[in-house]
Amino acid sequence: MVRKAFLTMLLLVLAIPQLACAHAGSWNVVDVRIISDQGVEFAKYRTYPHVTREGTYFYMEALKGEKYSIEVANRSDRRIGVVIAVDGRNIINGKKSDLKPGERMYIIDPYTTNTFEGWRTGMDKTNRFYFTEQSDSYAEKVFSDASAMGTIALAVYREKLPPIALHSELPYRTKDTPPAGAASQAPVEKRSSNRLEQEKSEQAGTGFGETTHSPARVVQFEPEYTVAEKIVLKYEWRTELCKKGVITCGSKNRLWPDDGRFAPIPRDFRG
């Protein structure tokens, strides 16, 4: 399969917050899409956990063997840092992630979209994400960690605003650190519409796939201490989504309403 791809120089940083900031989570800072190599977005289904937790939660159908990328669009007018964890592991260094501001993160410029297609294994390469069984997943095979299996999670941190210059104070400016390579490239993906998924005995996970060229550089970035937005996607095989009632599967019961609509009014009704 010929992949059309364009290289986007992404920024990553070892962010070390210094002072707590009073800025509260504002939400709607980013748009997140999971894209297949066929260029189609995997559908997301909003869910509301019974336990109150900070963040926005979705279910998503996983297709076995399908390669995917994580597309993040910064909708704000400030740089943001994004901590991304797949199956609970930070996608830059593979370490167990709690989505905290001191973790390795990617930096996205204002009103810019970046795409992350794999585990970072060097300053100029990544290894592709693909859906597979838990036993074949990167988290399970390398770290024996199934504590967050089947999740794609993101925490967004705004860049701290510079101090206001008073009188003779010099204007604040950010200084780039020397280039060190490493960041994920972004292909324009294509998506398969395959809807038939065989039943799986294991839950879904993400594998460690082929190596791809992915240049990056390290920059200076000081995040706010408080998360601006948190998004968690739980991907499942179709059979599991059917069992949970997230999607409608099989034939519908003609006597059991499932959409809550009222009886339709005939077009020629004059009453």
Wavefront OBJ file of the C-alpha trace (Angstrom):
o trace
v 0.000 0.000 0.000
v 1.397 3.392 -1.023
v 1.139 5.868 1.813
v 0.854 9.542 0.999
v 2.663 11.393 3.745
v 3.950 14.815 4.529
v 6.536 15.533 7.198
v 5.633 17.931 9.954
v 8.402 19.042 12.278
v 6.969 18.425 15.714
v 8.258 19.815 18.961
v 8.819 17.773 22.094
v 10.015 18.888 25.475
v 10.983 17.687 28.900
v 8.640 20.034 30.709
v 9.384 20.815 34.336
v 6.750 23.063 35.910
v 8.126 25.448 38.511
v 5.257 27.448 39.948
v 1.637 26.416 40.391
v -0.738 28.473 38.305
v -4.293 29.366 39.228
v -5.576 28.805 35.699
v -8.419 26.267 35.758
v -9.159 23.697 33.093
v -10.957 25.494 30.276
v -11.751 22.563 27.915
v -12.389 22.787 24.177
v -8.734 23.709 23.741
v -8.062 20.871 21.296
v -9.803 18.644 18.792
v -8.653 15.020 18.847
v -9.223 12.554 16.041
v -7.997 8.971 15.640
v -7.301 8.412 11.958
v -6.723 5.180 10.045
v -4.216 4.829 7.204
v -7.195 5.011 4.852
v -7.756 8.623 5.934
v -11.019 8.110 7.790
v -11.677 9.003 11.411
v -12.652 6.256 13.837
v -16.056 7.132 15.259
v -16.177 8.256 18.898
v -19.118 7.651 21.244
v -19.413 10.019 24.207
v -19.781 8.347 27.593
v -20.333 9.662 31.104
v -18.649 7.567 33.818
v -20.700 6.955 36.971
v -17.747 8.096 39.046
v -17.150 11.810 38.696
v -13.740 12.362 37.115
v -12.133 15.295 35.427
v -12.076 14.944 31.673
v -14.061 14.004 28.583
v -14.553 10.298 27.897
v -15.354 8.379 24.717
v -15.696 4.821 23.488
v -14.217 3.957 20.107
v -14.264 0.863 17.918
v -10.884 -0.778 17.244
v -10.267 -2.747 14.049
v -7.708 -5.524 14.448
v -4.502 -4.920 12.513
v -5.487 -1.382 11.538
v -2.697 1.215 11.780
v -3.764 4.516 13.259
v -2.519 7.999 14.079
v -3.547 10.522 16.713
v -4.387 13.942 15.271
v -4.449 16.878 17.698
v -5.570 20.362 16.629
v -4.733 23.308 18.863
v -7.744 25.634 18.731
v -6.234 28.245 21.022
v -4.030 31.290 20.492
v -1.241 29.961 22.745
v 1.274 27.170 22.497
v 0.218 24.035 24.305
v 2.009 20.978 25.612
v 0.265 17.633 25.141
v 1.056 14.554 27.207
v -0.157 11.529 25.236
v -0.431 8.038 26.705
v -1.449 4.912 24.796
v -2.351 1.904 26.958
v -1.056 3.949 29.878
v 2.467 4.502 28.471
v 3.855 7.879 27.422
v 4.318 7.728 23.645
v 7.642 9.625 23.745
v 9.617 7.592 26.291
v 7.367 4.578 27.002
v 7.224 5.327 30.726
v 4.094 4.772 32.797
v 2.024 7.921 32.480
v -0.250 9.739 34.895
v -0.688 12.623 32.423
v 1.197 15.016 34.705
v 2.829 18.310 33.595
v 6.332 17.065 34.439
v 6.188 14.286 31.828
v 7.612 14.347 28.306
v 5.188 16.106 26.003
v 4.743 17.336 22.458
v 4.405 21.064 21.809
v 1.801 22.374 19.352
v 1.800 25.950 18.062
v -1.382 28.101 18.096
v -4.046 27.083 15.568
v -1.863 24.225 14.351
v -2.631 20.536 13.843
v -0.029 17.846 14.501
v -0.324 14.109 13.933
v 1.387 11.416 16.005
v 1.606 8.016 14.375
v 3.735 5.906 16.667
v 5.972 5.290 19.652
v 9.011 7.584 19.648
v 12.166 5.485 19.399
v 14.652 8.169 18.384
v 14.990 11.827 17.491
v 14.141 11.030 13.900
v 11.930 7.953 14.025
v 8.786 6.396 15.476
v 7.228 2.940 15.343
v 3.637 2.763 14.200
v 0.525 2.328 16.333
v -1.775 -0.522 15.314
v -4.698 -2.268 16.981
v -3.987 -5.778 18.228
v -4.726 -8.150 21.110
v -3.524 -7.374 24.615
v -0.856 -10.108 24.515
v 0.697 -8.476 21.417
v 0.466 -4.924 22.736
v 3.594 -2.858 23.425
v 2.537 -2.204 27.046
v 2.037 -5.896 27.772
v 5.015 -7.348 25.880
v 7.633 -4.864 27.079
v 6.346 -3.655 30.458
v 3.830 -6.363 31.529
v 1.462 -3.470 32.178
v -2.248 -3.858 31.547
v -3.346 -1.194 34.046
v -4.638 1.137 31.326
v -5.021 -1.265 28.395
v -7.172 -0.117 25.502
v -6.942 3.615 26.188
v -5.694 6.663 24.331
v -5.394 9.533 26.802
v -4.293 13.144 26.428
v -3.665 15.935 28.918
v -3.306 19.464 27.548
v -1.268 22.153 29.285
v -1.137 25.778 28.220
v 2.189 27.575 28.135
v 2.687 29.883 31.122
v 2.184 33.509 30.213
v 5.298 35.680 30.460
v 5.490 38.226 33.278
v 4.261 41.680 32.323
v 7.198 43.958 31.542
v 7.265 47.053 33.780
v 9.048 50.255 32.732
v 12.630 49.327 31.933
v 12.167 45.578 32.175
v 13.234 43.684 29.097
v 10.442 41.978 27.131
v 10.056 38.278 27.833
v 11.078 35.884 25.135
v 11.349 32.162 24.768
v 14.703 30.719 23.779
v 14.899 27.489 21.823
v 17.300 24.850 23.091
v 19.711 23.355 20.562
v 18.061 20.933 18.139
v 18.148 17.354 19.274
v 15.896 15.741 16.735
v 12.868 13.503 17.379
v 9.228 14.118 16.736
v 6.394 12.339 15.125
v 5.531 12.856 11.475
v 2.032 13.016 10.192
v 0.753 11.174 7.189
v -2.544 12.075 5.650
v -4.281 8.842 6.525
v -6.899 6.780 4.820
v -9.506 4.710 6.575
v -10.969 1.298 6.060
v -14.729 0.935 6.365
v -14.503 -2.681 7.377
v -17.360 -3.213 9.847
v -17.065 -6.947 10.415
v -14.834 -7.742 13.363
v -14.364 -11.299 14.553
v -14.958 -11.930 18.233
v -11.780 -11.680 20.284
v -11.003 -13.424 23.542
v -8.544 -10.689 24.523
v -9.234 -7.008 24.942
v -7.833 -4.558 22.411
v -4.353 -3.049 22.739
v -1.836 -1.133 20.645
v 1.150 -2.822 19.043
v 4.679 -1.683 18.154
v 4.742 -1.518 14.377
v 6.995 -0.560 11.501
v 9.608 2.177 11.793
v 8.834 5.509 10.134
v 10.931 8.644 9.597
v 9.851 11.332 12.060
v 12.136 14.341 12.659
v 11.754 16.547 15.729
v 13.557 19.050 17.919
v 13.570 19.938 21.583
v 12.285 23.362 22.672
v 11.935 25.289 25.897
v 8.396 25.232 27.262
v 7.050 25.925 30.748
v 3.541 24.529 31.204
v 0.912 25.829 33.530
v 0.511 23.546 36.498
v -3.218 22.922 35.998
v -4.437 20.781 33.133
v -6.420 22.763 30.555
v -8.141 19.730 29.047
v -8.142 15.963 29.464
v -9.517 13.502 26.914
v -9.637 9.729 27.313
v -10.751 7.281 24.606
v -11.471 3.644 25.460
v -11.160 1.562 22.316
v -12.857 -1.836 22.167
v -13.547 -4.579 19.635
v -16.973 -4.253 18.033
v -18.317 -7.262 19.952
v -17.492 -5.547 23.253
v -19.161 -2.306 22.198
v -22.242 -4.341 21.303
v -22.272 -6.027 24.720
v -21.962 -2.667 26.463
v -24.792 -1.220 24.376
v -22.543 1.527 23.037
v -23.551 0.661 19.473
v -26.609 -1.155 18.150
v -25.781 -4.580 16.748
v -27.912 -7.272 15.151
v -31.517 -6.965 14.053
v -33.771 -4.499 15.839
v -36.916 -5.505 17.722
v -39.763 -4.017 15.701
v -41.936 -3.541 18.808
v -39.265 -2.019 21.052
v -38.557 1.678 20.437
v -34.885 2.514 20.590
v -34.801 6.098 19.385
v -37.431 7.801 21.552
v -39.261 9.381 18.622
v -43.017 9.865 18.411
v -45.340 8.399 15.781
v -44.888 10.196 12.437
v -47.649 12.545 11.213
v -48.961 11.785 7.690
v -48.093 14.427 5.111
v -51.736 14.949 4.095
v -53.010 15.241 7.673
v -55.141 18.362 8.150
v -56.270 17.948 11.768
l 1 2 3 4 5 6 7 8 9 10 11 12 13 14 15 16 17 18 19 20 21 22 23 24 25 26 27 28 29 30 31 32 33 34 35 36 37 38 39 40 41 42 43 44 45 46 47 48 49 50 51 52 53 54 55 56 57 58 59 60 61 62 63 64 65 66 67 68 69 70 71 72 73 74 75 76 77 78 79 80 81 82 83 84 85 86 87 88 89 90 91 92 93 94 95 96 97 98 99 100 101 102 103 104 105 106 107 108 109 110 111 112 113 114 115 116 117 118 119 120 121 122 123 124 125 126 127 128 129 130 131 132 133 134 135 136 137 138 139 140 141 142 143 144 145 146 147 148 149 150 151 152 153 154 155 156 157 158 159 160 161 162 163 164 165 166 167 168 169 170 171 172 173 174 175 176 177 178 179 180 181 182 183 184 185 186 187 188 189 190 191 192 193 194 195 196 197 198 199 200 201 202 203 204 205 206 207 208 209 210 211 212 213 214 215 216 217 218 219 220 221 222 223 224 225 226 227 228 229 230 231 232 233 234 235 236 237 238 239 240 241 242 243 244 245 246 247 248 249 250 251 252 253 254 255 256 257 258 259 260 261 262 263 264 265 266 267 268 269 270 271
